Amino acid sequence: MADTRVTLNGIVLDNPVIPASGTFGYGYEFAELYDIDCLGSFSFKGTTREPRFGNPTPRIAECTAGMINSVGLQNPGVDKVISEELPRLRACFHKPVVANVSGFSVEEYAETCARLDTCPEIGWLEVNVSCPNVHDGGMAFGTSPEAAAAVTRAVKAVTKKPVWIKLSPNVTDIASIAAACEEAGADGISLINTLLGMRIDLRTRRPVIANKMGGFSGSAIKPVALRMVYQVYEAVQVPVIGMGGVSSAEDVIEMMLAGATAVQVGAANLVNPFACRDIIDDLPRAMEKYGIDKLSDITGGAHNG
């Protein structure tokens, strides 16, 4: 019988499939459709210290083999996430969940993570360093090793749970940034976040997205994601959580061969709300097809040739 289990920072997951932050809400929305306890885990909507309304509309633009979004981290703020969202989540999901955290200063990241670290529902903290640093001209924390490491150190100083740093692909050397985060204490590297893209309306001759540019995701970005997961796996010793264009059991296997211990599914959830369930159901078939008995054995397999 196919063994789909993987171990992530000492926590055993029934399978490596994790819906990505921003594409699965707080879980209970999808629990109305199917039993989400089938998931390995999931990463809930990005949380900031203060409530955020998000960016002006339109925020979404379709494109070939993907989509562009500029939602702008809309969320109720960490206090309401803890008091309102987590109790609802707890009623429908009975495994450790991933808390995705965003911020606009090192202090804000640390404060929000410290609050979420106390919540028993949370197994891991996923720190999104793609946010603009308000103290450094708006440049994202994740674009330099020094800034990403500073956030990592600050969060690790106030938390006990495993911390993953979620990296932006909009850089020239992803491996050096991942290595800096590991040196600063990161327990895992989560990648990739969305690429930067845009669409232009031919009738109005203006950008479709009100914010002009947004995050490009979907199946079109998988080759970039695979390349970066492969590079980061060779640069660090901590687990890599891979994502970007994953929409099938074969994609999960390919991402794990590149170096991922677990795999997140993002845009596919917005196209098919049953995407993660279907991928999990199909994993045993794909494993049998490619001669895999134990899924955890294949992580980094593409590096052994």
Secondary structure in CASP SS format (residue, H / E / C, confidence):
PFRMAT SS
TARGET T0000
AUTHOR 0000-0000-0000
METHOD secondary structure of the structure
MODEL  1
M C 1.00
A C 1.00
D E 1.00
T C 1.00
R C 1.00
V E 1.00
T E 1.00
L E 1.00
N C 1.00
G C 1.00
I E 1.00
V E 1.00
L E 1.00
D C 1.00
N C 1.00
P C 1.00
V E 1.00
I E 1.00
P E 1.00
A C 1.00
S C 1.00
G C 1.00
T C 1.00
F C 1.00
G C 1.00
Y C 1.00
G C 1.00
Y H 1.00
E H 1.00
F H 1.00
A H 1.00
E C 1.00
L C 1.00
Y C 1.00
D C 1.00
I H 1.00
D H 1.00
C H 1.00
L C 1.00
G C 1.00
S C 1.00
F C 1.00
S E 1.00
F C 1.00
K C 1.00
G C 1.00
T E 1.00
T C 1.00
R C 1.00
E C 1.00
P C 1.00
R E 1.00
F C 1.00
G C 1.00
N C 1.00
P C 1.00
T C 1.00
P C 1.00
R C 1.00
I E 1.00
A E 1.00
E E 1.00
C E 1.00
T C 1.00
A C 1.00
G E 1.00
M E 1.00
I E 1.00
N E 1.00
S C 1.00
V C 1.00
G C 1.00
L C 1.00
Q C 1.00
N E 1.00
P C 1.00
G C 1.00
V H 1.00
D H 1.00
K H 1.00
V H 1.00
I H 1.00
S H 1.00
E H 1.00
E H 1.00
L H 1.00
P H 1.00
R H 1.00
L H 1.00
R H 1.00
A C 1.00
C C 1.00
F C 1.00
H C 1.00
K C 1.00
P C 1.00
V E 1.00
V E 1.00
A E 1.00
N E 1.00
V E 1.00
S C 1.00
G C 1.00
F C 1.00
S C 1.00
V H 1.00
E H 1.00
E H 1.00
Y H 1.00
A H 1.00
E H 1.00
T H 1.00
C H 1.00
A H 1.00
R H 1.00
L H 1.00
D H 1.00
T C 1.00
C C 1.00
P C 1.00
E C 1.00
I E 1.00
G E 1.00
W E 1.00
L E 1.00
E E 1.00
V E 1.00
N E 1.00
V C 1.00
S C 1.00
C C 1.00
P E 1.00
N C 1.00
V C 1.00
H C 1.00
D C 1.00
G C 1.00
G C 1.00
M C 1.00
A E 1.00
F H 1.00
G H 1.00
T H 1.00
S C 1.00
P H 1.00
E H 1.00
A H 1.00
A H 1.00
A H 1.00
A H 1.00
V H 1.00
T H 1.00
R H 1.00
A H 1.00
V H 1.00
K H 1.00
A C 1.00
V C 1.00
T C 1.00
K C 1.00
K C 1.00
P C 1.00
V E 1.00
W E 1.00
I E 1.00
K E 1.00
L C 1.00
S C 1.00
P C 1.00
N C 1.00
V C 1.00
T C 1.00
D C 1.00
I H 1.00
A H 1.00
S H 1.00
I H 1.00
A H 1.00
A H 1.00
A H 1.00
C H 1.00
E H 1.00
E H 1.00
A C 1.00
G C 1.00
A C 1.00
D C 1.00
G E 1.00
I E 1.00
S E 1.00
L E 1.00
I C 1.00
N C 1.00
T C 1.00
L E 1.00
L E 1.00
G E 1.00
M C 1.00
R C 1.00
I E 1.00
D E 1.00
L C 1.00
R C 1.00
T C 1.00
R C 1.00
R E 1.00
P E 1.00
V C 1.00
I C 1.00
A C 1.00
N C 1.00
K C 1.00
M C 1.00
G E 1.00
G E 1.00
F E 1.00
S E 1.00
G C 1.00
S H 1.00
A H 1.00
I H 1.00
K H 1.00
P H 1.00
V H 1.00
A H 1.00
L H 1.00
R H 1.00
M H 1.00
V H 1.00
Y H 1.00
Q H 1.00
V H 1.00
Y H 1.00
E H 1.00
A H 1.00
V C 1.00
Q C 1.00
V C 1.00
P C 1.00
V E 1.00
I E 1.00
G E 1.00
M E 1.00
G C 1.00
G C 1.00
V C 1.00
S C 1.00
S C 1.00
A H 1.00
E H 1.00
D H 1.00
V H 1.00
I H 1.00
E H 1.00
M H 1.00
M H 1.00
L H 1.00
A H 1.00
G C 1.00
A E 1.00
T E 1.00
A E 1.00
V E 1.00
Q E 1.00
V E 1.00
G C 1.00
A C 1.00
A H 1.00
N H 1.00
L H 1.00
V H 1.00
N C 1.00
P C 1.00
F C 1.00
A H 1.00
C H 1.00
R H 1.00
D H 1.00
I H 1.00
I H 1.00
D H 1.00
D H 1.00
L H 1.00
P H 1.00
R H 1.00
A H 1.00
M H 1.00
E H 1.00
K H 1.00
Y C 1.00
G C 1.00
I C 1.00
D C 1.00
K E 1.00
L H 1.00
S H 1.00
D H 1.00
I H 1.00
T C 1.00
G C 1.00
G H 1.00
A H 1.00
H H 1.00
N C 1.00
G C 1.00
END
